[in-house]
Amino acid sequence: MVHRRPRVAREAMTLLGGDEELTRTELHRLVGRLATYGLHDSAEALRDAEESMAIGRAAGDSSVHDSIVLARERLVEFVSRG
């Protein structure tokens, strides 16, 4: 599984960097995938975004957006260390 981490991280970066807003369900799946592959820092940031959406904040809300940006930054750091 460890050897798949860079690929999973790049795929997640692509999803998070797209123009389309992710749904809460998509975030939930991505949190699980990142956690499964040991990318816990990014999973934690996305979990914050998912929880914000669970309490009614929109995908475009600044708190959701900031958490997604943080998760993507952590993924970029992981890939660059690779």
N, CA, C and O atoms as a DFTB+ gen file, in Angstrom:
328 C
 N C O
     1  1       0.807      -1.196       0.000
     2  2       0.000       0.000       0.000
     3  2       0.853       1.264       0.000
     4  3       0.481       2.268      -0.607
     5  1       1.974       1.215       0.668
     6  2       2.833       2.390       0.778
     7  2       3.277       2.869      -0.602
     8  3       3.373       4.073      -0.844
     9  1       3.547       1.932      -1.500
    10  2       4.007       2.314      -2.836
    11  2       2.921       3.014      -3.653
    12  3       3.227       3.656      -4.657
    13  1       1.668       2.899      -3.240
    14  2       0.563       3.557      -3.948
    15  2       0.299       4.974      -3.448
    16  3      -0.438       5.727      -4.085
    17  1       0.886       5.339      -2.327
    18  2       0.622       6.658      -1.745
    19  2       0.845       7.818      -2.708
    20  3      -0.015       8.693      -2.807
    21  1       1.976       7.857      -3.423
    22  2       2.179       8.993      -4.341
    23  2       1.083       9.105      -5.403
    24  3       0.640      10.205      -5.732
    25  1       0.651       7.963      -5.935
    26  2      -0.411       7.989      -6.950
    27  2      -1.721       8.472      -6.345
    28  3      -2.414       9.302      -6.934
    29  1      -2.057       7.960      -5.183
    30  2      -3.284       8.368      -4.495
    31  2      -3.229       9.861      -4.174
    32  3      -4.224      10.569      -4.330
    33  1      -2.080      10.334      -3.731
    34  2      -1.920      11.759      -3.416
    35  2      -2.102      12.615      -4.664
    36  3      -2.774      13.645      -4.614
    37  1      -1.514      12.202      -5.779
    38  2      -1.659      12.970      -7.026
    39  2      -3.106      12.980      -7.504
    40  3      -3.603      14.011      -7.956
    41  1      -3.780      11.843      -7.407
    42  2      -5.188      11.777      -7.807
    43  2      -6.039      12.696      -6.936
    44  3      -6.929      13.383      -7.437
    45  1      -5.767      12.708      -5.643
    46  2      -6.509      13.582      -4.728
    47  2      -6.237      15.047      -5.036
    48  3      -7.150      15.872      -4.996
    49  1      -4.983      15.374      -5.344
    50  2      -4.641      16.758      -5.701
    51  2      -5.420      17.194      -6.936
    52  3      -5.890      18.329      -7.010
    53  1      -5.554      16.304      -7.890
    54  2      -6.310      16.616      -9.104
    55  2      -7.772      16.880      -8.767
    56  3      -8.362      17.847      -9.250
    57  1      -8.353      16.022      -7.942
    58  2      -9.751      16.215      -7.537
    59  2      -9.948      17.537      -6.799
    60  3     -10.909      18.265      -7.048
    61  1      -9.034      17.831      -5.898
    62  2      -9.169      19.030      -5.075
    63  2      -8.826      20.301      -5.836
    64  3      -9.233      21.391      -5.435
    65  1      -8.095      20.175      -6.911
    66  2      -7.688      21.351      -7.669
    67  2      -8.594      21.673      -8.835
    68  3      -8.364      22.648      -9.550
    69  1      -9.621      20.866      -9.037
    70  2     -10.530      21.079     -10.157
    71  2     -11.444      22.271      -9.953
    72  3     -11.524      22.841      -8.865
    73  1     -12.124      22.626     -11.011
    74  2     -13.039      23.767     -10.968
    75  2     -14.368      23.432     -10.303
    76  3     -15.067      24.321      -9.818
    77  1     -14.713      22.156     -10.284
    78  2     -15.990      21.749      -9.714
    79  2     -15.887      21.612      -8.200
    80  3     -14.878      21.151      -7.667
    81  1     -16.956      22.025      -7.519
    82  2     -17.001      21.862      -6.067
    83  2     -17.360      20.418      -5.750
    84  3     -18.236      19.831      -6.386
    85  1     -16.684      19.858      -4.773
    86  2     -16.957      18.490      -4.362
    87  2     -18.148      18.457      -3.418
    88  3     -18.373      19.392      -2.650
    89  1     -18.903      17.378      -3.483
    90  2     -20.016      17.198      -2.563
    91  2     -19.495      16.642      -1.244
    92  3     -18.350      16.203      -1.144
    93  1     -20.343      16.670      -0.256
    94  2     -19.965      16.109       1.044
    95  2     -19.654      14.616       0.911
    96  3     -18.713      14.118       1.530
    97  1     -20.432      13.913       0.114
    98  2     -20.199      12.486      -0.100
    99  2     -18.845      12.244      -0.758
   100  3     -18.116      11.333      -0.366
   101  1     -18.509      13.051      -1.747
   102  2     -17.206      12.910      -2.409
   103  2     -16.066      13.188      -1.431
   104  3     -15.050      12.494      -1.437
   105  1     -16.245      14.207      -0.591
   106  2     -15.226      14.499       0.426
   107  2     -15.086      13.328       1.390
   108  3     -13.973      12.947       1.753
   109  1     -16.204      12.766       1.798
   110  2     -16.196      11.637       2.729
   111  2     -15.410      10.459       2.143
   112  3     -14.588       9.850       2.828
   113  1     -15.668      10.150       0.892
   114  2     -14.946       9.050       0.230
   115  2     -13.457       9.346       0.142
   116  3     -12.623       8.467       0.357
   117  1     -13.134      10.596      -0.178
   118  2     -11.729      10.972      -0.310
   119  2     -11.019      10.928       1.042
   120  3      -9.860      10.521       1.121
   121  1     -11.705      11.343       2.101
   122  2     -11.136      11.247       3.454
   123  2     -10.783       9.793       3.753
   124  3      -9.685       9.501       4.226
   125  1     -11.707       8.893       3.480
   126  2     -11.462       7.472       3.725
   127  2     -10.306       6.930       2.910
   128  3      -9.487       6.164       3.417
   129  1     -10.237       7.321       1.660
   130  2      -9.153       6.846       0.784
   131  2      -7.800       7.356       1.269
   132  3      -6.832       6.598       1.328
   133  1      -7.733       8.635       1.614
   134  2      -6.471       9.196       2.097
   135  2      -6.046       8.539       3.409
   136  3      -4.871       8.224       3.597
   137  1      -6.994       8.335       4.307
   138  2      -6.680       7.700       5.589
   139  2      -6.220       6.256       5.386
   140  3      -5.296       5.795       6.056
   141  1      -6.861       5.553       4.472
   142  2      -6.480       4.171       4.181
   143  2      -5.033       4.071       3.733
   144  3      -4.330       3.122       4.080
   145  1      -4.592       5.054       2.960
   146  2      -3.229       5.041       2.436
   147  2      -2.243       5.805       3.317
   148  3      -1.114       6.068       2.901
   149  1      -2.656       6.155       4.510
   150  2      -1.736       6.765       5.463
   151  2      -1.452       8.236       5.244
   152  3      -0.470       8.760       5.770
   153  1      -2.289       8.910       4.481
   154  2      -2.124      10.345       4.236
   155  2      -3.011      11.105       5.226
   156  3      -3.947      11.808       4.844
   157  1      -2.688      10.941       6.493
   158  2      -3.549      11.396       7.574
   159  2      -3.655      12.912       7.699
   160  3      -4.718      13.419       8.056
   161  1      -2.587      13.645       7.416
   162  2      -2.654      15.108       7.518
   163  2      -3.689      15.674       6.553
   164  3      -4.489      16.536       6.918
   165  1      -3.665      15.186       5.337
   166  2      -4.627      15.652       4.335
   167  2      -6.034      15.171       4.669
   168  3      -7.005      15.910       4.511
   169  1      -6.136      13.934       5.131
   170  2      -7.445      13.394       5.502
   171  2      -8.063      14.218       6.626
   172  3      -9.266      14.479       6.619
   173  1      -7.247      14.623       7.583
   174  2      -7.745      15.425       8.704
   175  2      -8.282      16.776       8.222
   176  3      -9.340      17.221       8.668
   177  1      -7.561      17.419       7.321
   178  2      -8.011      18.708       6.797
   179  2      -9.323      18.547       6.029
   180  3     -10.226      19.373       6.160
   181  1      -9.427      17.498       5.239
   182  2     -10.669      17.268       4.493
   183  2     -11.815      16.885       5.415
   184  3     -12.971      17.209       5.141
   185  1     -11.502      16.203       6.495
   186  2     -12.542      15.856       7.467
   187  2     -13.150      17.132       8.051
   188  3     -14.355      17.200       8.292
   189  1     -12.311      18.135       8.273
   190  2     -12.821      19.428       8.748
   191  2     -13.788      20.030       7.733
   192  3     -14.831      20.565       8.108
   193  1     -13.446      19.943       6.452
   194  2     -14.326      20.459       5.399
   195  2     -15.641      19.684       5.378
   196  3     -16.718      20.270       5.269
   197  1     -15.540      18.376       5.482
   198  2     -16.737      17.533       5.474
   199  2     -17.639      17.853       6.667
   200  3     -18.859      17.936       6.520
   201  1     -17.045      18.033       7.836
   202  2     -17.831      18.351       9.028
   203  2     -18.493      19.719       8.901
   204  3     -19.620      19.909       9.359
   205  1     -17.802      20.665       8.285
   206  2     -18.403      21.980       8.057
   207  2     -19.626      21.855       7.153
   208  3     -20.646      22.506       7.379
   209  1     -19.514      21.018       6.137
   210  2     -20.651      20.814       5.238
   211  2     -21.781      20.078       5.953
   212  3     -22.955      20.307       5.663
   213  1     -21.429      19.199       6.881
   214  2     -22.442      18.447       7.617
   215  2     -23.308      19.356       8.480
   216  3     -24.473      19.050       8.734
   217  1     -22.744      20.467       8.928
   218  2     -23.538      21.386       9.753
   219  2     -24.204      22.471       8.914
   220  3     -24.750      23.436       9.450
   221  1     -24.153      22.304       7.594
   222  2     -24.921      23.183       6.730
   223  2     -24.150      24.214       5.935
   224  3     -24.749      24.996       5.197
   225  1     -22.848      24.233       6.070
   226  2     -22.081      25.191       5.270
   227  2     -21.994      24.694       3.831
   228  3     -21.889      23.494       3.578
   229  1     -22.038      25.623       2.911
   230  2     -21.978      25.285       1.487
   231  2     -20.547      24.943       1.086
   232  3     -19.590      25.303       1.771
   233  1     -20.422      24.242      -0.034
   234  2     -19.097      23.866      -0.532
   235  2     -18.246      25.091      -0.824
   236  3     -17.020      25.027      -0.741
   237  1     -18.878      26.199      -1.163
   238  2     -18.142      27.421      -1.465
   239  2     -17.831      28.278      -0.253
   240  3     -17.194      29.323      -0.386
   241  1     -18.265      27.862       0.922
   242  2     -18.017      28.615       2.150
   243  2     -16.512      28.707       2.407
   244  3     -15.761      27.785       2.089
   245  1     -16.089      29.813       2.977
   246  2     -14.648      30.030       3.178
   247  2     -14.019      28.982       4.093
   248  3     -12.875      28.589       3.862
   249  1     -14.721      28.520       5.114
   250  2     -14.136      27.515       6.010
   251  2     -13.940      26.184       5.288
   252  3     -12.938      25.500       5.501
   253  1     -14.890      25.820       4.442
   254  2     -14.769      24.592       3.652
   255  2     -13.620      24.746       2.660
   256  3     -12.771      23.864       2.530
   257  1     -13.610      25.867       1.972
   258  2     -12.562      26.138       0.980
   259  2     -11.176      26.123       1.623
   260  3     -10.248      25.523       1.081
   261  1     -11.035      26.775       2.768
   262  2      -9.737      26.835       3.446
   263  2      -9.241      25.445       3.843
   264  3      -8.050      25.154       3.735
   265  1     -10.152      24.593       4.298
   266  2      -9.765      23.225       4.670
   267  2      -9.323      22.427       3.448
   268  3      -8.378      21.642       3.522
   269  1     -10.003      22.628       2.334
   270  2      -9.635      21.936       1.099
   271  2      -8.274      22.417       0.611
   272  3      -7.447      21.615       0.177
   273  1      -8.043      23.717       0.681
   274  2      -6.743      24.269       0.281
   275  2      -5.636      23.698       1.164
   276  3      -4.571      23.331       0.667
   277  1      -5.881      23.621       2.461
   278  2      -4.891      23.064       3.384
   279  2      -4.594      21.601       3.050
   280  3      -3.436      21.185       3.041
   281  1      -5.630      20.833       2.779
   282  2      -5.435      19.425       2.423
   283  2      -4.599      19.301       1.156
   284  3      -3.701      18.462       1.078
   285  1      -4.893      20.127       0.178
   286  2      -4.139      20.084      -1.082
   287  2      -2.678      20.477      -0.852
   288  3      -1.774      19.864      -1.418
   289  1      -2.449      21.490      -0.028
   290  2      -1.071      21.898       0.281
   291  2      -0.298      20.762       0.939
   292  3       0.874      20.542       0.636
   293  1      -0.958      20.046       1.836
   294  2      -0.305      18.914       2.503
   295  2       0.000      17.791       1.518
   296  3       1.017      17.109       1.642
   297  1      -0.879      17.602       0.545
   298  2      -0.619      16.604      -0.491
   299  2       0.561      17.020      -1.366
   300  3       1.402      16.192      -1.718
   301  1       0.619      18.292      -1.710
   302  2       1.738      18.803      -2.507
   303  2       3.049      18.585      -1.760
   304  3       4.040      18.156      -2.352
   305  1       3.057      18.879      -0.460
   306  2       4.257      18.658       0.356
   307  2       4.661      17.186       0.344
   308  3       5.840      16.859       0.208
   309  1       3.675      16.303       0.489
   310  2       3.966      14.871       0.493
   311  2       4.584      14.435      -0.831
   312  3       5.590      13.727      -0.845
   313  1       3.989      14.853      -1.933
   314  2       4.483      14.453      -3.253
   315  2       5.871      15.029      -3.505
   316  3       6.723      14.360      -4.089
   317  1       6.103      16.257      -3.071
   318  2       7.407      16.885      -3.319
   319  2       8.530      16.228      -2.507
   320  3       9.692      16.261      -2.912
   321  1       8.183      15.636      -1.366
   322  2       9.185      14.918      -0.563
   323  2       9.539      13.577      -1.172
   324  3      10.632      13.048      -0.971
   325  1       8.561      13.025      -1.944
   326  2       8.663      11.693      -2.513
   327  2       9.913      11.402      -3.192
   328  3      10.094      10.298      -3.707
